[in-house]
């Protein structure tokens, strides 16, 4: 390579580098102007946000939470807080008490409730076969957990503080309430059962 070719190549490189620097300087001036424009706009100031969740029960936490609004001219949102889709499990209230009441309700549905159902059949002049009785009691059984939770929550809001051990008085009180609900449900069902709805 001759000296002339070397200087020609060096000259081309310097011209390219000068053009690149001028383009970068133009972009820098544009960005500085936009920054000054944004800084001149009025700002929204949020001093304090309070959230009060009295009876909030969270079982799982997943998804995206969008917080804030876009300031004028900024475009887009201030920030998206993405929560990883992992399950956050919050312990259920009074697990020992809940389990004990569920066991008593299940025992009642298996032993006493069929007899109660038969007595109600006689009272209202209805006749159901065993599979239909089982179907009715299973359907009611699926709804009892929700009722137990309701009564436990009602106890908690009235100031009841559960202990680690079983609280037999509370257990018995809630069991009796659920039992009364079951008997009332059976009574209402048979009372309003159309004659064609009987199973023989």
N, C-alpha and C positions, 0 to 999 in steps of 0.2 A: 504494500500500500504506500502510495507516494504521500509526501507531506501535504500536497494540495488536497488529495482525497480525504486525509485525516481531518484537515481544517474544515472542509466542506461538511463532513459528517458531524463534527463538533458544532458547527454553525446551525445545522438542522436540529440537533438536540437542544441547543440553547433556545431556538425559536419555539420549539414544542413546549419546553419547560416554561418559557415566558407566557405563552398562551394559556397554559394550564394554571399558572399562578394568577393571571388576570381573571379567569373564570371562577377560581376559588374566591378571589377578592369580591367579585360581583355577588356570589352566593352569600358570603359573609355579611355584606352590606344589606342584602335583602332580609336575611335572618335577624340582623340587629334592628332593622326597621319594624319587622313584625313583632319582635320582643318589646320594643318601646310602645307599640300600638296596644299590645295586650296589657302591659303594665299601666297604661294610661286609663284603661277601662275600670269602672267601679267594681269593687270586690264585695263578695257576699261573705259575711262573717257569721258563723254559727258558734255561739259560745258554749252551750251545753245542751245535750239531748238526754232525757231520762226516759227509760222504758220501765214500766211496772207490769210484771207478769204475775198476777195473783194465783191463778189456777192453771197455769200452763203446764202441759205434760208433753214432753218431746220423746218420741220413741226412736225416730231416725232423723238424721240431718244430712241432706244431700242436695245438690243443685247449685245454682248461681244466684248470688245476692247482688243486685245493682243498687249502689248507694250514690245519691247525689244527682244533680242535674248539670248539664254542660253550661259553663258561663258563656255569655254572648260572644260569638266570634271564635270560640275555641274549637268548636266542632267535636262531636263525639261525646262520650260520657267522661266524668271525672275519673271514675275508677270502677272496675268490676272486681268484686271479690269472689273468686271461684272457690267453692268448698269441694274438697276431694270427695268422690262418691263412695266414701267408706261409711259404714253404719256406726252411729254413735248410740250406744244402748244406755238408756237411763233406767236404773232399777225401779221395778214396780213397787208401789207402797205395800207395806206389811206382808211380805211374801209368806211368812210362817202362818199368819192369821188367814190369809187368802187361801192357802192350801188346805188348812184345817176345815174351813167353811165349805170349800168345794167338795171335800171328802164326805162331810155330813150331808150335803145336798145330794150327792151322787147316791149315798146309801138310802136316803129318803125316797129318791126317784126309783130305786130298784126294789124297795120293800113296801113302804107305806103308800106311795102315790098310786100304784095300781089298784089298791083297795079303795082309796079315796075316789078314784075314777069310777070304780064299779058302783059305789054308793051313790054317786052323782047320776050315773046312768039310771039307777032305780028311781031316784027322785024325779028325774025329768022324763021317765018312760022311754029311755033310749036303749038300744042294744048294739054294742060294738064287739067286733071279734078281736082276738088277741093281737094279731099283727097291726091292726089299726090303733089299738091302745098303745102298743110299743112305739109306733110311729109318732103319736101325739106326745108321749113322754120324752122321746129322743129329741123332738123338735123343741120342747120346752127346755130340756137339758142343755141344748146349744145356746140358749139365751141366758142361762143362770150366771155365767161368769160376768157378763156385763152388769147384771143386777147387783152382784156381790161388790163389784168395783164401785158402783154407784153408792151403795150404803157405806162402804169404807171411806169414800171421798166425803160423803155427808158427815161422817164421824170426824174426819180430819178438819173440816171447816168449822165444826162446832168446838174446836179446841182440844180434841182427843189426841194424845201423844202415845203412839204405840211403843211397847217395850220389845226387847229382843225375844222374850219368852211369849208363849201363847197367853192371851188375855181371854180367859174363859167366859167372863161376863159379856164382853163385846162379841166374842165368837157366837155365843148363844143368842144374843140379841139380833145379830145380823142373820143368823140361820133362821130364826123364827120369822123375821120379816120376809126373807126369800121364800120360805115355806108358805107363808100366807099369800104371797104373790102367786105362787104356783097353784095353790088351791083356788084362788080367785080366778086365775086364767082358765083352769079346768071347768069351773062353775060357769063362767061366761061362755066358754066354747060349747058346752053341752046345752046350755039354756038357749043359745041361738043356732044350734045345729038344725038345719032343715030336716024334715022327715026323710027325704030322699038321701040325706047324707049318712044315714045309719048303715052300719056294716053288720051283717049277721053271719 
